[in-house]
Amino acid sequence: MTIVDCGIGNIKSVQRMFQAADGSAEIVDDPARLDGCKRLALPGVGAFDAGMTALAPGWIERLNHFVLEKKVPIIGICLGMQLLCRRSEEGTLPGLSWIAADVVKIDTGGDKALKIPHMGWSVVTPTRPNPLLPDDEGEQRFYHVHKYRAVCDREEDVLATANYGTTFTTAVHRDNIYGVQFHPEKSHRFGLALMRRFLAVPC
């Protein structure tokens, strides 16, 4: 397991959770060290443009090579999921465009009691069979902290939804590319199970 460290995420907590899920997890802070990676994680917190700026010095080309050409499984976490998309209302820079989606502000449906950012535990509901979130294990809850959400062009790219005033996409998937808006590393047994399943995704 290779965790991308370009300075935008809580890398150590992600590493510890992958290790707790019985996986070795190497933090890599230089794109030249991606050779031989079998699975990738792209954690991120903060603003969209800051995230893409952090990836610009050498990361984008290398990640495109491993993810799009070599089909290495990758999971984007929180901001990392948003960076998989084309663009965000939060900024002006283009995203990685691996998922046909735009990132827009949370819509609370006019409920003034709901604060932004959405911060706390929410039930996550799978929309289709998938390797990360089985639909036969009862209620699954994950910890969220975000102001923006992804809107996918293709319904089949939506892996799971949650609700915060309105229903929003909280996980995406296409081919070898996965993204979760929530923080599995802060989601206790639910996050541990998800990371264990990602480690089992064929590579």
TAMO-V672712 format. One record per run of one state. SS is the DSSP state (alpha for helix, beta for strand, coil for the rest). FROM is the first residue (numbers start at 1). TO is the last residue. If there is no record, write none. Layout:
ss=(SS,SS)
from=(FROM,FROM)
to=(TO,TO)
This chain:
ss=(coil,beta,coil,alpha,coil,beta,coil,alpha,coil,beta,coil,alpha,coil,alpha,coil,beta,alpha,coil,beta,coil,beta,coil,beta,coil,beta,coil,beta,coil,beta,coil,alpha,beta,coil,beta,coil,beta,coil,beta,alpha,coil,alpha,coil)
from=(1,2,5,11,21,26,29,31,35,39,45,48,57,59,70,73,79,84,87,89,101,106,118,124,125,127,141,147,148,153,155,158,164,167,175,177,181,183,184,187,188,200)
to=(1,4,10,20,25,28,30,34,38,44,47,56,58,69,72,78,83,86,88,100,105,117,123,124,126,140,146,147,152,154,157,163,166,174,176,180,182,183,186,187,199,203)
